[in-house]
Amino acid sequence: MSSIKAGTPAAQSQIHWLNTQILRARDSLEDTKGNVEKAVEVALKAGYRHIDGAFAYKNETEVGLGLKNSGVPREEVFLTSKLWNTHHRPEYVEAACDRTLRDLGVDYLDLYLMHWPVAFVPGEAAFPKDTETGQLLLDNKVTIKDTWRAMESLVKKGKEDLKKYLSEKNILLEAYSPLGNNLHNMPRAMDDEKIQKIAEAHGVSSARVLIAWHVQRGTVVLPKSVTPERIIDNFKDFELSQSAMEEINALDRNARASQPLFWGVDIFGEKGEKYVKEIAKKRGLEYIASLKE
């Protein structure tokens, strides 16, 4: 199993992580009940050692059960969770973390992140909305210091400069949603004709081609699956030829796949506030209309 050094030479991070985000807006908890628990158990037994979860995924209890059922000692697993946008006020952070620990059934996290650098108005609703416009209610009483903006300014979208900079600083780069799923209905990387031809030539799935590309670049991958066969298959190593690597490199679309413009915030400072507010307004009205159907 491939691994890469994270932080100090003594610290090792396995390159395959498991993303536990399987719930979507159209899914119900009953539809996915038990899937996450089994997925985590299978992944850990297969050799995965980093579970990437979040409060917003609404499945941390199942993640904890999967961890327990796997029999893998807690200290061997790198466990990540994330603070949701409605919990950004300082007085809510500790309580939010404590709830995550209780749901997971663990005493500590290895990494706790802000899910997004956008604060929503506190409350029970994960996405608090104005009842008339459907627009998200942002919490203007909280200031998010853009500690990552300096890093982002070094690179425009998917270029190699960022990866090179991080390598020089011994910072681990993670590929979120490495199989090409996105928020904007762009064509998926797995469905690309060139990716499929490379997969056919190697006798593997398109998913494994993309994972191998990330691994050979030295980045951590977060593939998402609840299918035991796919979880195990994604964990298998194989090596792409240099020509295949170059062919995949050339597919760069120069576009962000995970950028929630419909929240009404220009997180990366690229689109302009006017543009994103129009997107948010349109999506908000669509949301209100869907409730009336």
C-alpha positions in Angstrom: 0.0 0.0 0.0 1.4 3.4 -1.0 2.1 5.9 1.7 3.6 9.4 1.8 5.3 11.4 4.6 3.1 14.0 6.3 4.7 16.6 8.5 7.8 15.2 10.2 9.8 12.2 8.8 8.5 10.1 11.7 4.9 10.8 10.8 3.4 8.6 8.0 0.0 9.1 6.4 -1.5 6.5 4.2 -2.4 7.9 0.8 -5.9 6.3 0.7 -8.5 7.9 2.9 -12.2 7.2 3.0 -14.7 10.0 2.6 -17.9 9.3 4.5 -20.0 11.9 2.7 -22.8 9.8 1.1 -25.9 11.7 2.0 -27.3 14.1 -0.6 -30.2 16.5 -0.4 -32.5 14.0 -2.1 -31.5 11.2 0.2 -33.2 10.2 3.5 -31.5 8.7 6.5 -33.4 5.5 6.0 -32.1 5.1 2.5 -28.6 5.0 3.7 -29.0 3.4 7.1 -26.3 0.9 7.7 -24.4 1.7 4.5 -21.9 4.0 6.1 -21.3 1.7 9.1 -20.5 -1.2 6.8 -18.5 1.0 4.4 -16.2 2.1 7.2 -15.9 -1.4 8.6 -15.0 -2.8 5.2 -12.5 0.0 4.4 -10.6 -0.3 7.7 -10.4 -4.1 7.3 -9.1 -3.6 3.8 -6.3 -1.4 5.1 -7.7 2.2 5.0 -6.4 4.2 7.9 -7.9 7.7 7.4 -11.6 8.3 7.8 -12.7 11.7 6.6 -16.1 12.7 8.1 -18.1 15.7 9.2 -21.1 16.7 11.3 -22.9 17.8 8.1 -22.8 14.3 6.6 -25.3 13.2 9.3 -23.7 9.8 9.8 -21.0 10.2 12.5 -22.8 7.6 14.7 -22.6 5.1 11.9 -18.9 6.0 11.3 -18.2 5.3 15.0 -20.0 2.0 14.8 -18.0 1.0 11.7 -14.8 1.9 13.5 -15.8 -0.2 16.5 -16.9 -3.2 14.4 -13.7 -3.2 12.4 -11.6 -4.2 15.3 -8.9 -1.8 14.3 -7.5 0.1 17.3 -8.4 3.7 17.5 -4.8 4.8 17.6 -4.2 3.3 14.2 -6.8 5.4 12.5 -6.5 9.0 11.5 -9.9 10.4 12.1 -11.1 13.8 10.7 -14.3 15.7 11.3 -15.5 19.2 10.4 -17.2 22.1 12.1 -20.4 23.1 10.3 -21.1 26.6 9.1 -23.8 27.3 11.8 -21.3 26.6 14.6 -18.7 29.2 13.7 -19.3 31.6 16.7 -16.6 30.9 19.3 -19.2 30.0 22.0 -20.5 27.1 19.8 -17.2 25.5 18.7 -16.4 23.4 21.8 -20.0 22.1 22.1 -20.0 21.2 18.4 -16.8 19.3 18.8 -18.0 17.5 21.9 -21.1 16.3 20.0 -19.0 14.9 17.2 -16.9 13.0 19.7 -20.0 11.6 21.4 -21.5 10.5 18.1 -18.3 8.9 17.0 -17.8 7.2 20.3 -14.2 8.4 20.6 -12.1 10.5 22.9 -10.3 12.6 20.4 -10.0 13.6 16.7 -6.8 13.7 14.7 -7.9 16.6 12.6 -10.8 19.1 13.1 -11.5 21.5 10.3 -13.9 24.3 9.3 -16.1 22.6 6.7 -16.3 25.9 4.8 -14.9 29.4 5.5 -18.5 30.7 5.5 -20.5 31.4 8.6 -24.3 30.8 8.6 -26.7 32.2 11.2 -26.7 29.7 14.1 -29.7 27.5 14.6 -31.0 24.0 14.1 -31.3 24.3 10.3 -28.1 23.3 8.5 -28.9 25.8 5.7 -30.9 28.6 7.3 -32.8 30.5 4.6 -34.9 33.6 4.3 -38.5 32.4 4.0 -39.4 35.0 1.4 -36.3 34.8 -0.9 -34.9 31.4 -0.1 -31.4 32.9 0.2 -29.1 31.6 2.8 -28.8 33.7 6.0 -25.1 34.5 6.5 -23.7 35.3 9.9 -22.1 38.8 9.5 -21.1 38.9 13.2 -18.3 36.4 12.6 -15.1 37.3 10.7 -13.3 34.4 9.0 -9.6 35.3 8.6 -8.6 34.0 5.2 -5.5 32.2 6.5 -5.5 30.1 3.3 -5.8 33.0 0.9 -2.0 33.5 0.6 -1.7 29.9 -0.5 -4.5 30.2 -3.0 -3.0 33.4 -4.5 0.1 31.4 -5.6 -1.9 29.4 -8.1 -4.9 29.8 -10.4 -7.2 26.9 -10.2 -5.7 23.5 -11.1 -2.1 24.5 -11.9 1.0 22.7 -10.6 2.5 25.7 -8.8 0.4 25.1 -5.6 1.5 21.4 -5.4 5.2 22.4 -5.9 4.9 25.1 -3.2 3.3 22.7 -0.7 5.9 20.1 -1.4 8.7 22.6 -0.7 7.0 23.5 2.6 6.4 19.8 3.5 2.6 20.3 3.5 0.4 17.4 2.5 -1.9 18.1 -0.4 -5.3 16.3 -0.4 -7.5 15.6 -3.4 -11.1 16.0 -2.4 -13.6 14.3 -4.7 -10.8 12.7 -6.8 -13.2 10.8 -9.1 -14.6 14.0 -10.6 -18.0 14.5 -8.9 -18.9 18.1 -8.6 -21.5 20.7 -7.6 -22.1 22.1 -11.1 -23.1 19.2 -13.3 -19.8 19.3 -15.2 -18.8 16.1 -17.1 -17.3 13.6 -14.6 -13.6 12.8 -15.0 -14.5 9.1 -14.8 -16.7 9.4 -17.9 -14.0 11.0 -20.0 -13.3 8.9 -23.1 -9.5 9.2 -22.6 -9.8 8.0 -19.0 -11.9 5.1 -20.0 -9.5 4.1 -22.8 -6.6 4.1 -20.3 -8.6 2.0 -17.9 -9.4 -0.5 -20.6 -5.8 -0.7 -21.6 -4.8 -1.5 -18.0 -7.7 -3.7 -17.3 -8.9 -1.6 -14.4 -11.8 0.7 -13.6 -11.8 4.4 -14.5 -11.9 5.2 -10.7 -8.6 3.3 -10.2 -7.0 5.2 -13.1 -7.8 8.5 -11.4 -6.7 7.3 -8.0 -3.4 6.0 -9.5 -2.9 9.4 -11.1 -3.3 11.2 -7.8 -1.1 8.7 -5.9 1.7 9.0 -8.5 1.5 12.8 -8.1 2.0 12.4 -4.4 -1.4 13.6 -3.3 -3.8 12.0 -0.8 -7.0 10.8 -2.3 -10.5 10.8 -0.7 -12.6 8.4 -2.9 -16.2 8.0 -1.8 -18.1 4.7 -1.9 -20.4 2.5 0.2 -20.0 -0.5 -2.1 -17.7 -3.0 -0.4 -16.3 -4.3 -3.8 -15.5 -0.8 -4.9 -13.9 0.2 -1.6 -11.6 -2.8 -1.8 -10.9 -2.4 -5.5 -10.0 1.3 -5.1 -7.4 0.4 -2.5 -5.4 -1.8 -4.9 -2.2 -0.4 -6.3 -1.1 -0.2 -9.9 1.2 2.1 -11.9 0.3 4.3 -14.8 2.9 4.8 -17.6 4.5 8.2 -18.0 2.6 8.7 -21.2 -0.7 8.0 -19.5 0.2 10.4 -16.7 0.9 13.1 -19.3 -2.3 12.4 -21.1 -4.3 12.8 -17.9 -2.4 16.0 -17.0 -3.5 17.5 -20.3 -7.2 17.1 -19.4 -7.0 20.0 -16.8 -10.3 22.0 -17.3 -9.1 25.0 -15.3 -12.4 24.9 -13.3 -13.3 24.5 -9.6 -15.5 21.4 -9.2 -16.4 22.2 -5.5 -17.4 25.8 -5.3 -20.9 26.5 -3.7 -21.7 29.8 -5.5 -25.3 29.3 -4.6 -24.5 30.3 -1.0 -24.0 33.8 -2.2 -20.4 34.0 -1.2 -17.4 34.3 -3.5 -15.1 32.1 -1.4 -12.2 32.1 -3.8 -12.5 35.7 -4.9 -12.8 34.9 -8.5 -16.4 35.4 -9.7 -17.4 38.7 -8.1 -20.1 39.3 -5.4 -22.7 40.4 -8.0 -22.4 37.2 -9.9 -22.7 34.9 -7.0 -25.6 36.7 -5.4 -27.5 36.3 -8.7 -26.7 32.6 -8.6 -27.8 32.4 -5.0 -31.0 34.2 -5.7 -31.9 31.9 -8.6 -31.2 28.8 -6.6 -33.1 30.2 -3.6 -36.2 30.7 -5.7 -35.9 27.3 -7.2 -35.7 25.8 -3.7 -38.8 27.7 -2.6 -40.6 26.4 -5.7 -39.6 22.8 -5.0 -41.2 23.1 -1.5 -44.5 24.1 -3.0 -44.6 21.2 -5.5 
